[in-house]
Amino acid sequence: MAELKTTPNIAYADDFYADLLAVHEGLSEKESEALNARLILILSNHIGDREALGGALALAATPK
């Protein structure tokens, strides 16, 4: 399986988080969920590696 990066790896992570919150501003819960789904699909397509995506699904489904 492809090794996933699980340590912080986003330049200006706080700015990205602020952008993520801003894009959700004013949306209903349903609209926000739809935006998240579209974002996941866009990023998954960009990654393109089915093995890495499967690993990410497994990691995300693991309770912390």
PEBELCOR-V283408 format. One record per helix or strand of 3 or more residues. SS is the DSSP state (2 for helix, 1 for strand). FROM is the first residue (numbers start at 0). LEN is the number of residues. If there is no record, write none. Layout:
SS&FROM&LEN, SS&FROM&LEN
This chain:
2&12&12, 2&28&19, 2&49&12
